[in-house]
Amino acid sequence: MEESITTEKKLHPLIRLVILLGLLYIFFVSITLMGASFKFFGKDFAKQLLTTTANPFVGLFIGVLATALVQSSSTVTSMAVGMVAGGALDVARAIPIIMGANIGTSVTNTLVSVGHIGRKDEFKRAFSSATVHDFFNVLAVIILFPLQLGTNFLGIMSEYLATGLQDVGGLKMVNPIKTIVKPAVTLIEEYTGHSGTIMLILSIALLFLALRYLVVNLKALIIGKVENFFDNTLFRNGGRAFVLGIVLTALVQSSSITTSLAVPLAGAGILTIQQIFPFTLGANIGTTVTAMLASLVTGNLAAVTVAFAHLLFNITGIIFIWPIKRIPIGLAEKLADYAIKSKWIPLIYILVLFFLIPLILIYLAG
């Protein structure tokens, strides 16, 4: 055992970097494959959910459940934008769905953090850094949903913006992560016979494999410059981390990927929850780009209004919550304390928050 550790430490940094890139590729494939498997299970169901919303309260929880099923707020918000453009949804019903999608999208990085569950300290760091995103999104909804119901401030502000940009026209952004991993995911889909179940099992296995050795290699690369690069350059302060979250998420068009990538960095001790918090807020802004581009393609005023409502919701949430960031950070750390005492707690938390509560409330309200 000691000999293997010694050998591992003697690996040349370039070799370790190549290994790290390979593990990152497996990690991206696992996340994409997991999303694809959930889409086989839930995309049609999610689409049906979106069209059957009867009131804002139901719409909110439909947004949570639909996004948790397809693991992509970009997908759900783009679907909502398309339905608004086609007349299947109106703006008033679409905005609560967008709010719910913000909560549902954080299921992916929370699931990723469970991959660290076998290592106590590592799991505590990873789980708290993942769930701080959950708590921000939930708090934003608690504060802004009643305000939206009472004043329609998001509808009014976003319609004003949409009127000026309605005829700009859409742009199609290249998604580099999707381009790189698509061949592998397509191959796996074909070899598994497009079975959502097999794909899900395989994605979880790949995720655990990637996370286990990502942390080992990240810890080894921490020595000196890499740690300084994260601390003093990328995450030097909250503002820089926030901008990084926006840019990365806009480029890869998935907050699930960017926030999930931060989880093993937290698990390895490279980043703290205080550094990750503004990064996730930036990711919330960056993920609105896809729906905004989709809405501009439609040229439909209502569709553009809904897309901008998503952006304004996140901006307003940040204005309210960043000054009191100790609350979501404290809640995430407290939940992590409980989670390391029982391995059932994180699994129950995910099941209850993202699936059972929305399902029960949709049923009761319906």
C-alpha positions in Angstrom: 0.0 0.0 0.0 2.7 2.5 1.0 4.7 1.5 -2.1 1.7 2.3 -4.4 1.2 5.7 -2.7 4.9 6.5 -3.1 4.8 5.5 -6.8 1.7 7.5 -7.3 3.4 10.6 -5.8 6.4 10.1 -8.2 4.2 10.4 -11.3 5.5 13.2 -13.5 3.1 16.3 -13.4 2.5 16.1 -17.2 1.5 12.4 -16.9 -0.8 13.3 -14.0 -2.2 16.2 -16.1 -3.0 13.8 -18.9 -4.7 11.4 -16.5 -6.7 14.4 -15.0 -7.9 15.4 -18.5 -9.0 11.8 -19.1 -10.8 11.7 -15.9 -12.5 15.0 -16.6 -13.7 13.6 -19.9 -15.1 10.5 -18.1 -16.8 12.9 -15.7 -18.4 15.0 -18.4 -19.5 11.8 -20.2 -21.1 10.5 -17.0 -23.0 13.8 -16.4 -24.2 14.0 -20.0 -25.1 10.3 -20.0 -27.0 10.7 -16.8 -29.0 13.6 -18.2 -29.7 11.5 -21.4 -30.9 8.6 -19.4 -33.3 10.8 -17.4 -34.6 12.2 -20.6 -35.5 8.7 -21.8 -37.5 8.3 -18.6 -39.0 11.8 -18.2 -38.8 14.1 -21.2 -42.3 13.3 -22.5 -43.7 13.4 -19.0 -42.0 16.7 -18.3 -43.5 18.2 -21.5 -46.9 16.9 -20.5 -46.4 18.5 -17.1 -45.6 21.9 -18.5 -48.8 22.0 -20.6 -51.1 21.0 -17.7 -50.2 23.7 -15.2 -53.3 25.3 -13.9 -52.1 28.0 -11.5 -48.8 29.6 -10.5 -48.3 27.5 -7.4 -48.6 24.2 -9.4 -46.4 25.7 -12.1 -43.6 26.4 -9.6 -43.5 22.7 -8.5 -43.9 21.5 -12.0 -40.8 23.5 -12.9 -38.9 21.7 -10.0 -40.1 18.2 -11.0 -39.7 18.6 -14.7 -36.1 20.0 -14.4 -35.2 17.3 -11.9 -36.4 14.6 -14.4 -34.5 15.9 -17.4 -31.6 17.4 -15.2 -31.4 20.6 -17.3 -33.0 23.9 -16.6 -31.9 25.0 -20.1 -34.0 22.2 -21.5 -37.1 23.1 -19.4 -36.9 26.8 -19.9 -36.3 26.4 -23.6 -39.4 24.1 -23.7 -41.4 26.7 -21.8 -40.2 29.4 -24.2 -41.2 27.3 -27.2 -44.6 26.6 -25.7 -45.2 30.3 -25.0 -44.2 31.1 -28.6 -46.7 28.4 -29.8 -49.5 29.6 -27.6 -49.6 26.5 -25.3 -48.5 28.6 -22.3 -49.0 32.2 -21.3 -46.3 34.4 -19.6 -48.1 34.4 -16.3 -48.0 30.6 -16.1 -44.5 30.3 -17.6 -42.7 32.5 -15.0 -43.4 30.2 -12.0 -42.2 27.2 -14.0 -38.9 29.1 -14.7 -38.6 29.7 -10.9 -39.1 26.1 -10.2 -36.6 25.1 -12.9 -33.9 27.0 -10.9 -34.4 24.7 -8.0 -34.7 21.5 -10.0 -31.4 22.2 -11.9 -29.3 21.9 -8.7 -30.2 18.2 -8.3 -27.3 17.2 -10.6 -24.5 18.7 -8.5 -26.1 17.4 -5.4 -26.2 13.9 -6.9 -22.5 14.3 -7.9 -21.6 15.1 -4.3 -23.0 11.8 -3.1 -20.2 10.2 -5.1 -17.9 11.3 -2.3 -20.0 9.6 0.4 -17.4 7.0 1.3 -14.9 9.5 2.6 -16.3 11.5 5.5 -14.3 14.8 5.4 -14.3 14.9 1.6 -18.0 14.2 1.5 -18.8 17.0 4.0 -17.0 19.6 1.9 -18.5 18.3 -1.4 -22.1 18.0 -0.1 -22.2 21.4 1.6 -20.7 23.0 -1.5 -23.3 21.4 -3.7 -26.3 22.1 -1.4 -25.4 25.8 -1.0 -26.7 26.1 -4.6 -30.0 24.4 -3.5 -30.5 26.7 -0.6 -29.8 29.8 -2.6 -32.4 28.8 -5.2 -35.0 27.8 -2.5 -34.5 31.1 -0.7 -34.8 33.1 -3.9 -38.2 31.4 -4.6 -39.4 31.9 -1.0 -38.6 35.7 -1.2 -39.5 36.4 -4.8 -42.5 34.1 -5.6 -44.9 35.9 -3.3 -43.6 39.2 -4.6 -44.1 38.1 -8.2 -47.7 36.9 -7.4 -48.5 40.3 -5.8 -46.9 42.7 -8.3 -45.9 40.7 -11.5 -42.6 42.7 -11.3 -40.8 40.1 -13.4 -43.4 40.2 -16.1 -43.4 43.9 -16.3 -39.6 44.4 -16.3 -38.9 41.5 -18.7 -41.6 42.7 -21.1 -40.0 46.1 -21.2 -36.6 44.5 -22.1 -38.2 42.1 -24.5 -39.9 44.9 -26.5 -36.5 46.4 -27.3 -34.8 43.1 -28.3 -37.7 41.2 -29.8 -36.5 41.5 -33.4 -32.8 41.1 -32.8 -32.8 37.5 -34.0 -31.2 34.5 -32.3 -27.7 33.2 -32.5 -26.7 29.5 -32.2 -23.9 29.0 -29.7 -21.5 26.1 -30.1 -21.4 23.9 -27.0 -17.8 22.7 -26.7 -18.5 20.1 -23.9 -21.5 18.7 -25.8 -19.4 18.5 -29.0 -16.5 16.6 -27.3 -18.6 14.1 -25.3 -21.4 13.5 -27.9 -19.6 10.7 -29.8 -19.0 8.7 -26.6 -22.5 9.2 -25.3 -24.0 8.3 -28.7 -21.9 5.2 -28.9 -23.0 4.2 -25.3 -26.6 4.8 -26.2 -26.3 2.5 -29.2 -24.5 -0.3 -27.4 -27.1 -0.1 -24.5 -30.0 -0.3 -26.9 -31.1 3.2 -25.8 -32.1 1.7 -22.5 -32.6 4.5 -20.0 -32.0 2.1 -17.1 -28.7 0.7 -18.3 -27.5 4.2 -19.3 -28.3 5.5 -15.8 -26.5 2.6 -14.1 -23.5 3.1 -16.3 -23.4 6.8 -15.8 -23.4 6.4 -12.0 -20.6 3.8 -12.2 -18.5 6.2 -14.4 -19.3 9.1 -12.1 -18.1 7.3 -9.0 -14.9 6.1 -10.9 -14.2 9.6 -12.2 -14.8 11.3 -8.8 -12.6 8.8 -6.9 -9.5 9.4 -9.0 -10.2 13.1 -9.8 -9.9 13.9 -6.1 -6.7 11.8 -5.9 -5.1 13.6 -8.8 -6.4 17.0 -7.8 -4.8 16.6 -4.4 -1.5 15.7 -6.0 -1.6 18.7 -8.3 -2.4 21.1 -5.5 1.2 21.4 -4.6 2.3 24.9 -5.3 1.1 26.6 -8.5 -2.2 24.9 -9.1 -3.6 25.7 -5.6 -2.3 29.3 -6.0 -3.9 29.4 -9.5 -7.4 28.7 -8.1 -7.0 30.8 -4.9 -5.2 33.8 -6.4 -6.5 33.8 -10.0 -9.8 32.1 -10.7 -11.4 32.4 -7.3 -9.4 35.2 -5.9 -12.6 37.1 -4.7 -16.3 36.7 -4.9 -16.6 39.0 -8.0 -14.1 37.0 -10.0 -15.7 33.7 -9.1 -19.1 35.1 -10.0 -17.9 36.2 -13.5 -16.2 32.9 -14.0 -19.5 31.1 -13.2 -21.3 33.3 -15.8 -18.7 32.8 -18.6 -18.2 29.1 -18.1 -21.9 28.3 -17.9 -22.7 30.5 -20.9 -20.0 28.7 -22.9 -21.0 25.1 -22.1 -24.7 26.1 -21.8 -25.2 24.0 -18.7 -25.1 25.1 -15.1 -25.3 21.4 -14.1 -21.9 20.8 -15.6 -20.2 23.9 -14.2 -21.6 23.5 -10.7 -20.9 19.8 -10.7 -17.3 20.4 -11.8 -16.9 22.5 -8.6 -18.0 19.7 -6.3 -14.9 17.5 -6.6 -12.7 20.6 -6.3 -14.5 21.3 -3.0 -14.2 17.6 -2.0 -10.4 17.7 -2.6 -10.1 20.8 -0.4 -9.0 23.1 -3.3 -12.0 25.3 -3.0 -14.1 26.4 0.0 -17.9 26.8 0.1 -17.3 30.6 0.4 -15.5 30.5 -2.9 -18.1 28.2 -4.6 -21.1 30.2 -3.5 -20.6 33.2 -5.9 -19.5 30.8 -8.6 -22.9 29.1 -8.4 -24.7 32.4 -8.5 -22.8 33.2 -11.7 -23.8 29.8 -13.1 -27.4 30.7 -12.5 -27.0 33.8 -14.7 -25.0 31.9 -17.4 -27.6 29.2 -17.8 -30.2 31.8 -18.9 -28.3 32.4 -22.1 -29.7 29.3 -23.9 -33.4 30.2 -23.4 -32.7 33.9 -24.3 -31.2 32.8 -27.6 -34.0 30.4 -28.2 -36.6 33.1 -27.6 -34.9 35.6 -29.9 -35.1 32.9 -32.7 -38.9 32.8 -32.3 -39.3 36.6 -32.6 -42.3 36.2 -30.3 -42.7 39.0 -27.7 -44.1 36.7 -25.0 -41.4 34.1 -25.5 -38.6 36.7 -25.2 -40.4 38.1 -22.1 -40.3 34.7 -20.4 -36.6 34.2 -21.2 -35.7 37.6 -19.7 -37.9 36.9 -16.7 -35.5 34.0 -16.0 -32.5 36.3 -16.1 -34.2 39.0 -14.0 -35.3 36.4 -11.4 -31.7 35.3 -10.9 -30.4 38.8 -10.8 -33.0 39.9 -8.3 -32.4 36.8 -6.2 -28.6 37.6 -6.1 -29.4 41.2 -5.0 -31.5 40.0 -2.1 -29.4 37.0 -1.0 -25.7 37.7 -1.6 -25.7 40.3 1.3 -27.0 37.6 3.6 -24.9 34.7 2.2 -24.2 33.4 5.7 -27.8 32.0 5.7 -27.5 29.6 2.7 -23.9 28.8 3.5 -24.8 28.1 7.2 -27.8 25.9 6.2 -25.7 23.9 3.7 -23.0 23.3 6.3 -25.5 22.3 8.9 -27.1 19.8 6.5 -23.7 18.4 5.7 -23.1 17.9 9.5 -26.2 15.8 9.6 -25.4 14.0 6.3 -22.1 12.7 7.6 -23.8 11.1 10.6 -26.1 9.0 8.4 -25.6 8.1 4.7 -29.4 7.9 4.3 -29.9 11.7 4.9 -28.5 12.9 1.6 -30.4 10.4 -0.4 -33.7 11.2 1.5 -33.0 14.9 1.1 -32.6 14.5 -2.7 -35.7 12.3 -3.0 -37.9 14.6 -0.8 -36.8 18.0 -2.1 -36.7 17.3 -5.8 -39.3 14.6 -6.3 -41.7 13.8 -3.4 -42.6 17.3 -2.3 -43.3 18.5 -5.9 -45.3 15.4 -6.8 -47.4 15.6 -3.6 -48.1 19.3 -3.9 -48.9 19.0 -7.6 -51.4 16.2 -6.8 -53.0 18.1 -3.9 -53.2 21.4 -5.8 -54.5 19.7 -8.9 
